[in-house]
Amino acid sequence: TFGRASDAVACALDLQLAPLEPFALCIGLHTVEYTDLAGTDGAARLRDLAHGGQTLVSGTTAALAANRLPAYATLKPLGSHPLGDRQWHEPLFQLGHPGLRNHVELLRAPSVVGAHHLSN
């Protein structure tokens, strides 16, 4: 946990830029109130949607961190996606930086993965 959303974004960027070959981290960032126990799994859900080397940021975290991003970092909007079995939709952003690989693949949403396996 971090005191500020921007600190979490900076940490995620540092981790993604670190030489961790052959590993590629999947990172999810989501901000909740300390009293919002139902939302504590948001970061894990985002992590599960991400591809290796990709950091997904919830709309809540993006709004809090947007004015304090690390140098050259960007937040690319990806639209809204369902997170797991809930009906909750959260705007998602991808953390970008010149030193990171750009992901153009679809997110690893459970419904997309399930539909892909059914058609094969």
Buried (B, 14 or more C-beta within 10 A) or exposed (E): EBEEBBEBBBBBBEEBEEEEEEEEBBBBBBBBEEEEEEBEBBBEBBBBBBBEBBBBBBBBBBBBBBEEBBEEBEBEEBEEBBBEEEEEEBBBBBBBBEEBEEBEEEBBBBEEEEEEEEEE
